[in-house]
């Protein structure tokens, strides 16, 4: 049976461990044997030429993926696949990824979504921690009478102000006092809390109101 040997040089224990985990979990198209040494990983791929070619391509993509997560590019940014961040953050409920980007930005990080990945100068631990906190806020708002866009603003405000994820009532009260949230009565008599202005404008207002405090407390890049 044809066999091909790949040798991958690693720069750290973290890189080696993540590569081993990802390769073992993802390469299923053929049989592989892995030997890890101090600074290298040796991979023996067995199968037909097509099977070997497919496995080699998958392994090279995994190497690119792992190094993007652990090493900054020339712009100082890491690359974290969105699926990786969300699956490993331990989310209680789903979150809007664009909100995670906005929270990273108000915390003082550069962040954007690009090609299914989050590009940021924040470490993956920071990104996952913020994702987890946003999810906790959304969970605490799950039975509230807030409209979806109002929930998004409340979550943004809580994270930006470094409030506890349980301080939903406090956030709603303060945003209402700022005129950014308001109550309306629906035709069926139900009271709903909605935005007092368009969402992007409301988020800009919050950012302007707290930016000096956030910066002075160093709540971003600690």
HELIX and SHEET records of a PDB file:
HELIX    1   1 UNK A   13  UNK A   26  1                                  14    
HELIX    2   2 UNK A   49  UNK A   70  1                                  22    
HELIX    3   3 UNK A   82  UNK A   88  1                                   7    
HELIX    4   4 UNK A   97  UNK A  106  1                                  10    
HELIX    5   5 UNK A  124  UNK A  140  1                                  17    
HELIX    6   6 UNK A  148  UNK A  160  1                                  13    
HELIX    7   7 UNK A  168  UNK A  177  1                                  10    
HELIX    8   8 UNK A  199  UNK A  217  1                                  19    
SHEET    1   A 3 UNK A   3  UNK A   9  0                                        
SHEET    2   A 3 UNK A  40  UNK A  46 -1                                        
SHEET    3   A 3 UNK A  31  UNK A  36 -1                                        
SHEET    1   B 3 UNK A  78  UNK A  81  0                                        
SHEET    2   B 3 UNK A 117  UNK A 120 -1                                        
SHEET    3   B 3 UNK A 111  UNK A 114 -1                                        
SHEET    1   C 2 UNK A 181  UNK A 185  0                                        
SHEET    2   C 2 UNK A 191  UNK A 195 -1                                        
END                                                                             
